Amino acid sequence: MIIAQNLFKRADVKGRCAALEILVCNNAIGNLIRDGKIFQIPSAMQTGKKLGMQTLDDAILELLTKKWISPEEAFERAVDKSRFAALLKTPPDDLAF
């Protein structure tokens, strides 16, 4: 199991909160790593939600939904920027980051 943590400044109160990306190494994940198909891991993580897997973007979206973090910080730290751009007050014109 791999857990990656990103700390975010709280928007609602003083302090910080964590967005956790959780990867459980099951047979599917092991095969993707062994075959060098790393780019398919996020998709496998979506499929493996019932095993407790969670992508960073899903964790960020959960914190944003709770209004614990700002849309700007969510966008800044997101992997898939286009998923969060519409939530900004002034979305960027070009999403080629």
ZIGIPE-V762875 format. One record per helix or strand. SS is the DSSP state (H for helix, E for strand). FROM is the first residue (numbers start at 1). LEN is the number of residues. Records with the same first field share a line. If there is no record, write none. Layout:
SS->FROM-LEN / FROM-LEN
This chain:
E->2-8 / 16-8 / 54-1
H->27-8 / 38-14 / 56-10 / 71-7 / 81-5
